[in-house]
Amino acid sequence: MAILALLGLGFMFSVVLFAVLAVGGLLLWGWFWWKTRKGGKPAKVENPQTETPAR
């Protein structure tokens, strides 16, 4: 009977540990994605071939 209780406690601990690691991994991924995302629209690139020359 004690063996079943220990197995149950070990299983519950592993499920909680897995949940904590999964949430931590998602938070870390979300933070990394937020820091490396491109903000808004891309900046307009000036194309020297299409500009009219200064007179």
N, C-alpha and C positions, 0 to 999 in steps of 0.2 A: 504494500500500500504506500509506503514511504517513497518507493521508487517512482510510482505513478505521480505522486505529488511533486517530486523533483523534476520529472520530465515535463510536467505541466508548467511549473515555474520557469524552467529553461526555455520552453516554447514561448511563453508570454514575454519573457525578457528579450528573446530574439526578435519577436514581432515589434516590440516597442523600439528596440535598437534600429531595426530596419526602417521604421516609420520616421524616426528622428534623423537618420542619415539621408533618407529620401527628401524630407523637407529641407534639410540643410543644403543638400545638393541643388535642389530647385532654387532656393534663395541665392546661392552662390552663382548659379547660371544666370538668373534674372539680373543680379547686380552686374555681372560681367557683360551681359548683353546691353544693359542700360548705359554702361560706361563706354562701350565701343560702337554704339549705334550712330548713324549719321543723322545729324540734327536738321530736321526740316528739309526744304528743297535744296538741291545741290546749287552751289554758287554758279552764277553765270560766267562762262569762260569767254574771255574776249578773243575773237578770231581776227588776227591782223589782216587776213586776206579779204574780209568782207567790209572792213571799215573804209570810209572815204578818206583820201589823203588830205592833210591840212593844206589850206591854200594861203 
